[in-house]
Amino acid sequence: MAHYIISYDLHNQRNYEPVWDQLGAWGAVRLLESLWVLTSGINAATLRDELRGKMDGDDSVAVIELKPGSEWGSWNAKQAGVDWLSRNIQRY
């Protein structure tokens, strides 16, 4: 299982529900409005491609793997996302 940050920008139509539904189905947790964290056995490219299928052609998405020991900090982030980071990304 790997830990990921998923970020997206929806541009013109901004149809968020299919994206949110997919992220929720994976068990992702929202950290910021368009930034989610996730633990998954699916690789980053597949996660990206599955989300692209829920978006319009002008939208953007990035899936980035987090490693244990990665430095992180937040301010005014959603508490559920901060809790996820605290549990899953142990700072040394």
N, CA, C and O atoms as a CHARMM CRD file, in Angstrom:
* protein
*
  368
    1    1 MET  N      0.84800  -1.18500   0.00000 PROA 1      0.00000
    2    1 MET  CA     0.00000   0.00000   0.00000 PROA 1      0.00000
    3    1 MET  C      0.88900   1.24100   0.00000 PROA 1      0.00000
    4    1 MET  O      1.91700   1.28900   0.67500 PROA 1      0.00000
    5    2 ALA  N      0.47800   2.22200  -0.75600 PROA 2      0.00000
    6    2 ALA  CA     1.22400   3.47900  -0.84600 PROA 2      0.00000
    7    2 ALA  C      0.32400   4.63000  -0.40600 PROA 2      0.00000
    8    2 ALA  O     -0.90200   4.53000  -0.44600 PROA 2      0.00000
    9    3 HSD  N      0.95300   5.71500   0.01100 PROA 3      0.00000
   10    3 HSD  CA     0.24400   6.92900   0.41300 PROA 3      0.00000
   11    3 HSD  C      0.39400   7.96500  -0.69700 PROA 3      0.00000
   12    3 HSD  O      1.47600   8.13800  -1.25800 PROA 3      0.00000
   13    4 TYR  N     -0.70600   8.65000  -1.00400 PROA 4      0.00000
   14    4 TYR  CA    -0.70600   9.61900  -2.10000 PROA 4      0.00000
   15    4 TYR  C     -1.35200  10.93100  -1.69200 PROA 4      0.00000
   16    4 TYR  O     -2.22000  10.98000  -0.82000 PROA 4      0.00000
   17    5 ILE  N     -0.90200  11.99700  -2.35400 PROA 5      0.00000
   18    5 ILE  CA    -1.61200  13.27400  -2.39900 PROA 5      0.00000
   19    5 ILE  C     -2.23300  13.35100  -3.78300 PROA 5      0.00000
   20    5 ILE  O     -1.56300  13.08700  -4.78100 PROA 5      0.00000
   21    6 ILE  N     -3.49300  13.70600  -3.84800 PROA 6      0.00000
   22    6 ILE  CA    -4.18300  13.88900  -5.12100 PROA 6      0.00000
   23    6 ILE  C     -4.70400  15.31500  -5.15900 PROA 6      0.00000
   24    6 ILE  O     -5.42800  15.75100  -4.26400 PROA 6      0.00000
   25    7 SER  N     -4.32800  16.03500  -6.20400 PROA 7      0.00000
   26    7 SER  CA    -4.76700  17.41700  -6.38300 PROA 7      0.00000
   27    7 SER  C     -5.37500  17.55900  -7.77000 PROA 7      0.00000
   28    7 SER  O     -4.92400  16.91900  -8.72000 PROA 7      0.00000
   29    8 TYR  N     -6.39700  18.39500  -7.88600 PROA 8      0.00000
   30    8 TYR  CA    -7.04100  18.57700  -9.18400 PROA 8      0.00000
   31    8 TYR  C     -7.54200  20.00600  -9.32700 PROA 8      0.00000
   32    8 TYR  O     -7.78300  20.70300  -8.34100 PROA 8      0.00000
   33    9 ASP  N     -7.69100  20.42000 -10.56800 PROA 9      0.00000
   34    9 ASP  CA    -8.33000  21.68900 -10.92700 PROA 9      0.00000
   35    9 ASP  C     -9.39100  21.37700 -11.96800 PROA 9      0.00000
   36    9 ASP  O     -9.08700  20.82300 -13.02400 PROA 9      0.00000
   37   10 LEU  N    -10.62300  21.72900 -11.67500 PROA 10     0.00000
   38   10 LEU  CA   -11.70300  21.61600 -12.65200 PROA 10     0.00000
   39   10 LEU  C    -11.94800  23.01100 -13.20100 PROA 10     0.00000
   40   10 LEU  O    -12.14100  23.95300 -12.43300 PROA 10     0.00000
   41   11 HSD  N    -11.94200  23.15400 -14.51100 PROA 11     0.00000
   42   11 HSD  CA   -11.91900  24.48500 -15.10500 PROA 11     0.00000
   43   11 HSD  C    -13.29100  25.00100 -15.53400 PROA 11     0.00000
   44   11 HSD  O    -13.86500  25.81900 -14.81500 PROA 11     0.00000
   45   12 ASN  N    -13.82700  24.58100 -16.63000 PROA 12     0.00000
   46   12 ASN  CA   -15.03400  25.21200 -17.16600 PROA 12     0.00000
   47   12 ASN  C    -16.32200  24.72300 -16.51800 PROA 12     0.00000
   48   12 ASN  O    -17.01300  25.50700 -15.86900 PROA 12     0.00000
   49   13 GLN  N    -16.65800  23.46000 -16.67500 PROA 13     0.00000
   50   13 GLN  CA   -17.94700  22.98400 -16.16300 PROA 13     0.00000
   51   13 GLN  C    -17.93600  22.73300 -14.66100 PROA 13     0.00000
   52   13 GLN  O    -18.97700  22.84300 -14.01400 PROA 13     0.00000
   53   14 ARG  N    -16.81400  22.40800 -14.11200 PROA 14     0.00000
   54   14 ARG  CA   -16.65100  22.20300 -12.66800 PROA 14     0.00000
   55   14 ARG  C    -17.67800  21.23300 -12.07600 PROA 14     0.00000
   56   14 ARG  O    -18.36100  21.54400 -11.10000 PROA 14     0.00000
   57   15 ASN  N    -17.76300  20.07800 -12.68000 PROA 15     0.00000
   58   15 ASN  CA   -18.66000  19.03400 -12.19700 PROA 15     0.00000
   59   15 ASN  C    -17.89300  18.17700 -11.18500 PROA 15     0.00000
   60   15 ASN  O    -17.24300  17.19800 -11.55200 PROA 15     0.00000
   61   16 TYR  N    -17.97800  18.55600  -9.92000 PROA 16     0.00000
   62   16 TYR  CA   -17.17500  17.94000  -8.86500 PROA 16     0.00000
   63   16 TYR  C    -17.68100  16.57100  -8.41400 PROA 16     0.00000
   64   16 TYR  O    -16.88400  15.73400  -7.99000 PROA 16     0.00000
   65   17 GLU  N    -18.97500  16.32800  -8.49700 PROA 17     0.00000
   66   17 GLU  CA   -19.54300  15.13000  -7.88800 PROA 17     0.00000
   67   17 GLU  C    -18.90900  13.82900  -8.36000 PROA 17     0.00000
   68   17 GLU  O    -18.61500  12.98100  -7.51800 PROA 17     0.00000
   69   18 PRO  N    -18.67700  13.61400  -9.66400 PROA 18     0.00000
   70   18 PRO  CA   -18.03700  12.34700 -10.05800 PROA 18     0.00000
   71   18 PRO  C    -16.62700  12.18400  -9.47800 PROA 18     0.00000
   72   18 PRO  O    -16.22500  11.07600  -9.12400 PROA 18     0.00000
   73   19 VAL  N    -15.89100  13.27000  -9.38400 PROA 19     0.00000
   74   19 VAL  CA   -14.54400  13.22300  -8.80600 PROA 19     0.00000
   75   19 VAL  C    -14.63800  12.91100  -7.31800 PROA 19     0.00000
   76   19 VAL  O    -13.93400  12.03400  -6.81800 PROA 19     0.00000
   77   20 TRP  N    -15.50500  13.62700  -6.61300 PROA 20     0.00000
   78   20 TRP  CA   -15.67300  13.38400  -5.17900 PROA 20     0.00000
   79   20 TRP  C    -16.15300  11.96000  -4.90800 PROA 20     0.00000
   80   20 TRP  O    -15.68900  11.30700  -3.97300 PROA 20     0.00000
   81   21 ASP  N    -17.08600  11.48400  -5.73500 PROA 21     0.00000
   82   21 ASP  CA   -17.59400  10.12300  -5.55200 PROA 21     0.00000
   83   21 ASP  C    -16.47200   9.09700  -5.69700 PROA 21     0.00000
   84   21 ASP  O    -16.38500   8.15300  -4.91100 PROA 21     0.00000
   85   22 GLN  N    -15.61100   9.28400  -6.70600 PROA 22     0.00000
   86   22 GLN  CA   -14.50700   8.34400  -6.91000 PROA 22     0.00000
   87   22 GLN  C    -13.51600   8.40100  -5.74800 PROA 22     0.00000
   88   22 GLN  O    -13.08900   7.36400  -5.24100 PROA 22     0.00000
   89   23 LEU  N    -13.15600   9.60600  -5.33100 PROA 23     0.00000
   90   23 LEU  CA   -12.23700   9.74900  -4.20000 PROA 23     0.00000
   91   23 LEU  C    -12.82300   9.10700  -2.94600 PROA 23     0.00000
   92   23 LEU  O    -12.11600   8.41900  -2.21100 PROA 23     0.00000
   93   24 GLY  N    -14.10300   9.32900  -2.70300 PROA 24     0.00000
   94   24 GLY  CA   -14.76400   8.72000  -1.55500 PROA 24     0.00000
   95   24 GLY  C    -14.78800   7.20100  -1.63600 PROA 24     0.00000
   96   24 GLY  O    -14.60500   6.52100  -0.62700 PROA 24     0.00000
   97   25 ALA  N    -15.01000   6.66900  -2.82700 PROA 25     0.00000
   98   25 ALA  CA   -15.02700   5.21600  -3.01200 PROA 25     0.00000
   99   25 ALA  C    -13.66700   4.60600  -2.69400 PROA 25     0.00000
  100   25 ALA  O    -13.58600   3.47200  -2.22300 PROA 25     0.00000
  101   26 TRP  N    -12.61000   5.35000  -2.94800 PROA 26     0.00000
  102   26 TRP  CA   -11.25800   4.88500  -2.62500 PROA 26     0.00000
  103   26 TRP  C    -10.91400   5.06700  -1.14800 PROA 26     0.00000
  104   26 TRP  O     -9.91400   4.52300  -0.68100 PROA 26     0.00000
  105   27 GLY  N    -11.72700   5.82100  -0.40600 PROA 27     0.00000
  106   27 GLY  CA   -11.42100   6.10000   0.99300 PROA 27     0.00000
  107   27 GLY  C    -10.50100   7.28600   1.19000 PROA 27     0.00000
  108   27 GLY  O     -9.88100   7.42200   2.24500 PROA 27     0.00000
  109   28 ALA  N    -10.40300   8.15200   0.18000 PROA 28     0.00000
  110   28 ALA  CA    -9.55800   9.34700   0.28700 PROA 28     0.00000
  111   28 ALA  C    -10.14900  10.31700   1.30400 PROA 28     0.00000
  112   28 ALA  O    -11.35300  10.31200   1.56400 PROA 28     0.00000
  113   29 VAL  N     -9.28300  11.14600   1.87200 PROA 29     0.00000
  114   29 VAL  CA    -9.66800  12.13400   2.87700 PROA 29     0.00000
  115   29 VAL  C     -9.25100  13.50800   2.37100 PROA 29     0.00000
  116   29 VAL  O     -8.13600  13.68700   1.88100 PROA 29     0.00000
  117   30 ARG  N    -10.15100  14.47300   2.49500 PROA 30     0.00000
  118   30 ARG  CA    -9.87300  15.82700   2.00900 PROA 30     0.00000
  119   30 ARG  C     -8.98300  16.57500   2.99800 PROA 30     0.00000
  120   30 ARG  O     -9.25900  16.61100   4.19700 PROA 30     0.00000
  121   31 LEU  N     -7.91500  17.16700   2.47600 PROA 31     0.00000
  122   31 LEU  CA    -7.02500  18.01200   3.26600 PROA 31     0.00000
  123   31 LEU  C     -7.31400  19.48400   2.99000 PROA 31     0.00000
  124   31 LEU  O     -7.39800  20.28700   3.92000 PROA 31     0.00000
  125   32 LEU  N     -7.46400  19.83700   1.72400 PROA 32     0.00000
  126   32 LEU  CA    -7.83900  21.18800   1.28100 PROA 32     0.00000
  127   32 LEU  C     -8.96000  21.04200   0.25600 PROA 32     0.00000
  128   32 LEU  O     -9.33400  19.91800  -0.08100 PROA 32     0.00000
  129   33 GLU  N     -9.49400  22.13000  -0.23800 PROA 33     0.00000
  130   33 GLU  CA   -10.64100  22.05900  -1.14300 PROA 33     0.00000
  131   33 GLU  C    -10.42400  21.10100  -2.31100 PROA 33     0.00000
  132   33 GLU  O    -11.31400  20.31000  -2.62500 PROA 33     0.00000
  133   34 SER  N     -9.28600  21.15600  -2.94600 PROA 34     0.00000
  134   34 SER  CA    -9.02100  20.29900  -4.10700 PROA 34     0.00000
  135   34 SER  C     -7.78000  19.44000  -3.90200 PROA 34     0.00000
  136   34 SER  O     -7.09500  19.08900  -4.86200 PROA 34     0.00000
  137   35 LEU  N     -7.49400  19.10400  -2.64500 PROA 35     0.00000
  138   35 LEU  CA    -6.32600  18.27700  -2.33700 PROA 35     0.00000
  139   35 LEU  C     -6.74100  17.19900  -1.34200 PROA 35     0.00000
  140   35 LEU  O     -7.23300  17.49500  -0.25300 PROA 35     0.00000
  141   36 TRP  N     -6.53700  15.97100  -1.72700 PROA 36     0.00000
  142   36 TRP  CA    -6.95200  14.82700  -0.93100 PROA 36     0.00000
  143   36 TRP  C     -5.74800  13.94500  -0.62500 PROA 36     0.00000
  144   36 TRP  O     -4.73800  14.00600  -1.32600 PROA 36     0.00000
  145   37 VAL  N     -5.85000  13.12800   0.41400 PROA 37     0.00000
  146   37 VAL  CA    -4.81600  12.16000   0.76600 PROA 37     0.00000
  147   37 VAL  C     -5.44700  10.77100   0.77100 PROA 37     0.00000
  148   37 VAL  O     -6.63100  10.61300   1.06900 PROA 37     0.00000
  149   38 LEU  N     -4.64300   9.77700   0.44000 PROA 38     0.00000
  150   38 LEU  CA    -5.18900   8.44300   0.20800 PROA 38     0.00000
  151   38 LEU  C     -4.12100   7.38800   0.43900 PROA 38     0.00000
  152   38 LEU  O     -2.95300   7.59300   0.10600 PROA 38     0.00000
  153   39 THR  N     -4.52100   6.26300   1.00600 PROA 39     0.00000
  154   39 THR  CA    -3.69100   5.06700   1.05000 PROA 39     0.00000
  155   39 THR  C     -4.32600   4.05900   0.10400 PROA 39     0.00000
  156   39 THR  O     -5.51900   3.77400   0.20700 PROA 39     0.00000
  157   40 SER  N     -3.52900   3.51600  -0.82400 PROA 40     0.00000
  158   40 SER  CA    -4.09900   2.62800  -1.83000 PROA 40     0.00000
  159   40 SER  C     -3.06500   1.63400  -2.34300 PROA 40     0.00000
  160   40 SER  O     -1.86500   1.90500  -2.33100 PROA 40     0.00000
  161   41 GLY  N     -3.53900   0.50600  -2.78400 PROA 41     0.00000
  162   41 GLY  CA    -2.70800  -0.46400  -3.47700 PROA 41     0.00000
  163   41 GLY  C     -2.66500  -0.22400  -4.97600 PROA 41     0.00000
  164   41 GLY  O     -1.98600  -0.94900  -5.70300 PROA 41     0.00000
  165   42 ILE  N     -3.38000   0.78400  -5.44200 PROA 42     0.00000
  166   42 ILE  CA    -3.40600   1.15400  -6.86000 PROA 42     0.00000
  167   42 ILE  C     -2.24400   2.10500  -7.12600 PROA 42     0.00000
  168   42 ILE  O     -1.97300   2.98400  -6.30800 PROA 42     0.00000
  169   43 ASN  N     -1.55200   1.94700  -8.25500 PROA 43     0.00000
  170   43 ASN  CA    -0.41400   2.83000  -8.53300 PROA 43     0.00000
  171   43 ASN  C     -0.87200   4.21700  -8.97500 PROA 43     0.00000
  172   43 ASN  O     -2.02600   4.40700  -9.36100 PROA 43     0.00000
  173   44 ALA  N      0.03300   5.17200  -8.91700 PROA 44     0.00000
  174   44 ALA  CA    -0.28900   6.57900  -9.17400 PROA 44     0.00000
  175   44 ALA  C     -0.85000   6.79900 -10.57400 PROA 44     0.00000
  176   44 ALA  O     -1.81000   7.55200 -10.73900 PROA 44     0.00000
  177   45 ALA  N     -0.27600   6.16100 -11.57600 PROA 45     0.00000
  178   45 ALA  CA    -0.74600   6.35700 -12.95100 PROA 45     0.00000
  179   45 ALA  C     -2.17800   5.85300 -13.12600 PROA 45     0.00000
  180   45 ALA  O     -2.97200   6.48000 -13.82700 PROA 45     0.00000
  181   46 THR  N     -2.51000   4.74000 -12.50200 PROA 46     0.00000
  182   46 THR  CA    -3.86800   4.20600 -12.60200 PROA 46     0.00000
  183   46 THR  C     -4.85600   5.10200 -11.86600 PROA 46     0.00000
  184   46 THR  O     -5.95000   5.35500 -12.37100 PROA 46     0.00000
  185   47 LEU  N     -4.48700   5.58700 -10.67700 PROA 47     0.00000
  186   47 LEU  CA    -5.34600   6.53300  -9.96000 PROA 47     0.00000
  187   47 LEU  C     -5.61300   7.75800 -10.83200 PROA 47     0.00000
  188   47 LEU  O     -6.75500   8.19600 -10.96900 PROA 47     0.00000
  189   48 ARG  N     -4.55100   8.30500 -11.41600 PROA 48     0.00000
  190   48 ARG  CA    -4.68200   9.47300 -12.29700 PROA 48     0.00000
  191   48 ARG  C     -5.63900   9.17200 -13.44900 PROA 48     0.00000
  192   48 ARG  O     -6.54900   9.95400 -13.72500 PROA 48     0.00000
  193   49 ASP  N     -5.43300   8.05500 -14.11100 PROA 49     0.00000
  194   49 ASP  CA    -6.25400   7.72600 -15.27600 PROA 49     0.00000
  195   49 ASP  C     -7.71700   7.51000 -14.90400 PROA 49     0.00000
  196   49 ASP  O     -8.61000   7.90500 -15.65300 PROA 49     0.00000
  197   50 GLU  N     -7.96800   6.88700 -13.75400 PROA 50     0.00000
  198   50 GLU  CA    -9.35600   6.68900 -13.32700 PROA 50     0.00000
  199   50 GLU  C    -10.02800   8.02200 -13.01300 PROA 50     0.00000
  200   50 GLU  O    -11.20400   8.20800 -13.32500 PROA 50     0.00000
  201   51 LEU  N     -9.29400   8.95100 -12.40000 PROA 51     0.00000
  202   51 LEU  CA    -9.87000  10.27400 -12.14300 PROA 51     0.00000
  203   51 LEU  C    -10.08300  11.04800 -13.43800 PROA 51     0.00000
  204   51 LEU  O    -11.08900  11.74300 -13.58200 PROA 51     0.00000
  205   52 ARG  N     -9.15400  10.93600 -14.37800 PROA 52     0.00000
  206   52 ARG  CA    -9.30900  11.62000 -15.66900 PROA 52     0.00000
  207   52 ARG  C    -10.61100  11.21500 -16.34200 PROA 52     0.00000
  208   52 ARG  O    -11.23700  12.02300 -17.02800 PROA 52     0.00000
  209   53 GLY  N    -11.02000   9.97300 -16.14900 PROA 53     0.00000
  210   53 GLY  CA   -12.27300   9.49200 -16.71700 PROA 53     0.00000
  211   53 GLY  C    -13.50200  10.15700 -16.11600 PROA 53     0.00000
  212   53 GLY  O    -14.59200  10.06400 -16.68000 PROA 53     0.00000
  213   54 LYS  N    -13.34200  10.82100 -14.98800 PROA 54     0.00000
  214   54 LYS  CA   -14.44700  11.52200 -14.31400 PROA 54     0.00000
  215   54 LYS  C    -14.41800  13.02300 -14.59300 PROA 54     0.00000
  216   54 LYS  O    -15.25800  13.76300 -14.08300 PROA 54     0.00000
  217   55 MET  N    -13.45400  13.47800 -15.40300 PROA 55     0.00000
  218   55 MET  CA   -13.22300  14.90900 -15.62400 PROA 55     0.00000
  219   55 MET  C    -13.43200  15.27100 -17.08800 PROA 55     0.00000
  220   55 MET  O    -13.52600  14.40300 -17.95600 PROA 55     0.00000
  221   56 ASP  N    -13.50200  16.57200 -17.33900 PROA 56     0.00000
  222   56 ASP  CA   -13.53500  17.08700 -18.70100 PROA 56     0.00000
  223   56 ASP  C    -12.11300  17.18700 -19.23800 PROA 56     0.00000
  224   56 ASP  O    -11.15000  17.12600 -18.47400 PROA 56     0.00000
  225   57 GLY  N    -11.98500  17.34100 -20.54700 PROA 57     0.00000
  226   57 GLY  CA   -10.68500  17.37600 -21.19300 PROA 57     0.00000
  227   57 GLY  C     -9.80000  18.53800 -20.80100 PROA 57     0.00000
  228   57 GLY  O     -8.58200  18.46100 -20.95900 PROA 57     0.00000
  229   58 ASP  N    -10.38800  19.62900 -20.28600 PROA 58     0.00000
  230   58 ASP  CA    -9.58300  20.79700 -19.91300 PROA 58     0.00000
  231   58 ASP  C     -9.21600  20.80800 -18.42700 PROA 58     0.00000
  232   58 ASP  O     -8.56400  21.74400 -17.96300 PROA 58     0.00000
  233   59 ASP  N     -9.62300  19.78400 -17.67800 PROA 59     0.00000
  234   59 ASP  CA    -9.31800  19.71400 -16.25000 PROA 59     0.00000
  235   59 ASP  C     -7.91000  19.16100 -16.03100 PROA 59     0.00000
  236   59 ASP  O     -7.28200  18.65200 -16.95900 PROA 59     0.00000
  237   60 SER  N     -7.42200  19.26700 -14.79200 PROA 60     0.00000
  238   60 SER  CA    -6.05800  18.84600 -14.45700 PROA 60     0.00000
  239   60 SER  C     -6.08100  17.98800 -13.19900 PROA 60     0.00000
  240   60 SER  O     -6.92000  18.17700 -12.31800 PROA 60     0.00000
  241   61 VAL  N     -5.15100  17.04300 -13.12800 PROA 61     0.00000
  242   61 VAL  CA    -5.02400  16.20400 -11.93500 PROA 61     0.00000
  243   61 VAL  C     -3.56100  15.81300 -11.75700 PROA 61     0.00000
  244   61 VAL  O     -2.83600  15.61900 -12.73300 PROA 61     0.00000
  245   62 ALA  N     -3.13300  15.70100 -10.49300 PROA 62     0.00000
  246   62 ALA  CA    -1.79500  15.21100 -10.16000 PROA 62     0.00000
  247   62 ALA  C     -1.93200  14.21700  -9.01000 PROA 62     0.00000
  248   62 ALA  O     -2.67700  14.45200  -8.05800 PROA 62     0.00000
  249   63 VAL  N     -1.21000  13.11100  -9.10900 PROA 63     0.00000
  250   63 VAL  CA    -1.16600  12.10000  -8.05600 PROA 63     0.00000
  251   63 VAL  C      0.30300  11.92500  -7.68400 PROA 63     0.00000
  252   63 VAL  O      1.12600  11.57000  -8.52800 PROA 63     0.00000
  253   64 ILE  N      0.62600  12.17400  -6.42200 PROA 64     0.00000
  254   64 ILE  CA     2.01400  12.18800  -5.96300 PROA 64     0.00000
  255   64 ILE  C      2.14200  11.25900  -4.76200 PROA 64     0.00000
  256   64 ILE  O      1.37100  11.36100  -3.80800 PROA 64     0.00000
  257   65 GLU  N      3.11300  10.35600  -4.81000 PROA 65     0.00000
  258   65 GLU  CA     3.31000   9.43200  -3.69500 PROA 65     0.00000
  259   65 GLU  C      4.03800  10.11800  -2.54200 PROA 65     0.00000
  260   65 GLU  O      5.02400  10.82700  -2.74300 PROA 65     0.00000
  261   66 LEU  N      3.53400   9.89300  -1.33700 PROA 66     0.00000
  262   66 LEU  CA     4.17500  10.35500  -0.10200 PROA 66     0.00000
  263   66 LEU  C      4.93300   9.18700   0.50900 PROA 66     0.00000
  264   66 LEU  O      4.47800   8.04500   0.44600 PROA 66     0.00000
  265   67 LYS  N      6.06500   9.46600   1.08800 PROA 67     0.00000
  266   67 LYS  CA     6.86200   8.43200   1.74300 PROA 67     0.00000
  267   67 LYS  C      6.89400   8.68600   3.24800 PROA 67     0.00000
  268   67 LYS  O      6.88000   9.84100   3.67400 PROA 67     0.00000
  269   68 PRO  N      6.93900   7.62100   4.06700 PROA 68     0.00000
  270   68 PRO  CA     7.10900   7.82400   5.50300 PROA 68     0.00000
  271   68 PRO  C      8.34500   8.68200   5.76100 PROA 68     0.00000
  272   68 PRO  O      9.38300   8.50900   5.12300 PROA 68     0.00000
  273   69 GLY  N      8.21500   9.58900   6.68600 PROA 69     0.00000
  274   69 GLY  CA     9.31300  10.49600   7.00100 PROA 69     0.00000
  275   69 GLY  C      9.28000  11.77800   6.20900 PROA 69     0.00000
  276   69 GLY  O     10.08500  12.67600   6.45600 PROA 69     0.00000
  277   70 SER  N      8.35400  11.88700   5.24900 PROA 70     0.00000
  278   70 SER  CA     8.23200  13.13900   4.49700 PROA 70     0.00000
  279   70 SER  C      7.87600  14.26900   5.45200 PROA 70     0.00000
  280   70 SER  O      7.05700  14.09100   6.35400 PROA 70     0.00000
  281   71 GLU  N      8.47700  15.40300   5.25900 PROA 71     0.00000
  282   71 GLU  CA     8.13700  16.57400   6.07200 PROA 71     0.00000
  283   71 GLU  C      6.80700  17.14000   5.59400 PROA 71     0.00000
  284   71 GLU  O      6.52900  17.15300   4.39500 PROA 71     0.00000
  285   72 TRP  N      6.00100  17.59800   6.51200 PROA 72     0.00000
  286   72 TRP  CA     4.75300  18.23900   6.13800 PROA 72     0.00000
  287   72 TRP  C      4.34600  19.21800   7.23100 PROA 72     0.00000
  288   72 TRP  O      4.74900  19.09400   8.38700 PROA 72     0.00000
  289   73 GLY  N      3.55400  20.17000   6.84200 PROA 73     0.00000
  290   73 GLY  CA     2.96600  21.13600   7.75600 PROA 73     0.00000
  291   73 GLY  C      1.68300  21.63100   7.12600 PROA 73     0.00000
  292   73 GLY  O      1.51600  21.55900   5.90800 PROA 73     0.00000
  293   74 SER  N      0.78600  22.12700   7.93600 PROA 74     0.00000
  294   74 SER  CA    -0.48000  22.64300   7.40300 PROA 74     0.00000
  295   74 SER  C     -0.96900  23.78300   8.28500 PROA 74     0.00000
  296   74 SER  O     -0.55500  23.93400   9.43400 PROA 74     0.00000
  297   75 TRP  N     -1.85600  24.57200   7.71300 PROA 75     0.00000
  298   75 TRP  CA    -2.50300  25.64500   8.45100 PROA 75     0.00000
  299   75 TRP  C     -3.90000  25.81500   7.88300 PROA 75     0.00000
  300   75 TRP  O     -4.06900  25.93800   6.67000 PROA 75     0.00000
  301   76 ASN  N     -4.88400  25.82300   8.73500 PROA 76     0.00000
  302   76 ASN  CA    -6.28600  25.94700   8.34000 PROA 76     0.00000
  303   76 ASN  C     -6.73500  24.84000   7.39700 PROA 76     0.00000
  304   76 ASN  O     -7.65300  25.03600   6.60000 PROA 76     0.00000
  305   77 ALA  N     -6.10000  23.69000   7.48100 PROA 77     0.00000
  306   77 ALA  CA    -6.49900  22.54200   6.67000 PROA 77     0.00000
  307   77 ALA  C     -7.64800  21.81400   7.36800 PROA 77     0.00000
  308   77 ALA  O     -7.90000  22.02500   8.55400 PROA 77     0.00000
  309   78 LYS  N     -8.32700  20.97100   6.62900 PROA 78     0.00000
  310   78 LYS  CA    -9.42600  20.19500   7.19400 PROA 78     0.00000
  311   78 LYS  C     -8.86000  19.17700   8.18500 PROA 78     0.00000
  312   78 LYS  O     -7.89100  18.47700   7.88900 PROA 78     0.00000
  313   79 GLN  N     -9.47500  19.10600   9.35600 PROA 79     0.00000
  314   79 GLN  CA    -8.93200  18.29500  10.44300 PROA 79     0.00000
  315   79 GLN  C     -8.79900  16.82400  10.06900 PROA 79     0.00000
  316   79 GLN  O     -7.83300  16.17200  10.46500 PROA 79     0.00000
  317   80 ALA  N     -9.75100  16.29800   9.31400 PROA 80     0.00000
  318   80 ALA  CA    -9.66500  14.88400   8.92400 PROA 80     0.00000
  319   80 ALA  C     -8.40100  14.61300   8.11500 PROA 80     0.00000
  320   80 ALA  O     -7.77100  13.56800   8.27900 PROA 80     0.00000
  321   81 GLY  N     -8.02800  15.54500   7.24400 PROA 81     0.00000
  322   81 GLY  CA    -6.80700  15.39400   6.45800 PROA 81     0.00000
  323   81 GLY  C     -5.55600  15.49900   7.30800 PROA 81     0.00000
  324   81 GLY  O     -4.59800  14.75100   7.10900 PROA 81     0.00000
  325   82 VAL  N     -5.56300  16.42700   8.25800 PROA 82     0.00000
  326   82 VAL  CA    -4.42200  16.57200   9.16800 PROA 82     0.00000
  327   82 VAL  C     -4.27300  15.30300  10.01400 PROA 82     0.00000
  328   82 VAL  O     -3.16100  14.82400  10.23400 PROA 82     0.00000
  329   83 ASP  N     -5.39000  14.77100  10.47900 PROA 83     0.00000
  330   83 ASP  CA    -5.34800  13.52600  11.25800 PROA 83     0.00000
  331   83 ASP  C     -4.78400  12.38100  10.41600 PROA 83     0.00000
  332   83 ASP  O     -4.00200  11.57100  10.91300 PROA 83     0.00000
  333   84 TRP  N     -5.18100  12.31400   9.14000 PROA 84     0.00000
  334   84 TRP  CA    -4.66500  11.28100   8.24200 PROA 84     0.00000
  335   84 TRP  C     -3.14900  11.40700   8.11900 PROA 84     0.00000
  336   84 TRP  O     -2.43300  10.41100   8.22400 PROA 84     0.00000
  337   85 LEU  N     -2.66400  12.61800   7.89800 PROA 85     0.00000
  338   85 LEU  CA    -1.22000  12.83300   7.79600 PROA 85     0.00000
  339   85 LEU  C     -0.51600  12.40700   9.08200 PROA 85     0.00000
  340   85 LEU  O      0.53000  11.76000   9.03100 PROA 85     0.00000
  341   86 SER  N     -1.07600  12.76300  10.21500 PROA 86     0.00000
  342   86 SER  CA    -0.46100  12.41000  11.49900 PROA 86     0.00000
  343   86 SER  C     -0.37700  10.90000  11.68400 PROA 86     0.00000
  344   86 SER  O      0.60600  10.39600  12.22700 PROA 86     0.00000
  345   87 ARG  N     -1.39100  10.18400  11.24200 PROA 87     0.00000
  346   87 ARG  CA    -1.41000   8.72100  11.37500 PROA 87     0.00000
  347   87 ARG  C     -0.51000   8.02100  10.36300 PROA 87     0.00000
  348   87 ARG  O      0.11000   7.00600  10.68100 PROA 87     0.00000
  349   88 ASN  N     -0.43500   8.55200   9.15900 PROA 88     0.00000
  350   88 ASN  CA     0.18300   7.81500   8.05600 PROA 88     0.00000
  351   88 ASN  C      1.56500   8.28700   7.63000 PROA 88     0.00000
  352   88 ASN  O      2.33600   7.49900   7.08200 PROA 88     0.00000
  353   89 ILE  N      1.89200   9.52500   7.86100 PROA 89     0.00000
  354   89 ILE  CA     3.19200  10.05600   7.44900 PROA 89     0.00000
  355   89 ILE  C      3.93900  10.45500   8.71100 PROA 89     0.00000
  356   89 ILE  O      3.84400  11.58700   9.18600 PROA 89     0.00000
  357   90 GLN  N      4.67700   9.50200   9.23400 PROA 90     0.00000
  358   90 GLN  CA     5.40000   9.71900  10.48500 PROA 90     0.00000
  359   90 GLN  C      6.60600  10.60700  10.23000 PROA 90     0.00000
  360   90 GLN  O      7.47400  10.27800   9.42100 PROA 90     0.00000
  361   91 ARG  N      6.65100  11.71200  10.91200 PROA 91     0.00000
  362   91 ARG  CA     7.79800  12.61400  10.78000 PROA 91     0.00000
  363   91 ARG  C      8.90600  12.13900  11.70100 PROA 91     0.00000
  364   91 ARG  O      8.65000  11.77400  12.84900 PROA 91     0.00000
  365   92 TYR  N     10.13700  12.14200  11.20600 PROA 92     0.00000
  366   92 TYR  CA    11.28800  11.72200  12.01800 PROA 92     0.00000
  367   92 TYR  C     11.89300  12.90300  12.72400 PROA 92     0.00000
  368   92 TYR  O     12.87100  12.75100  13.45500 PROA 92     0.00000
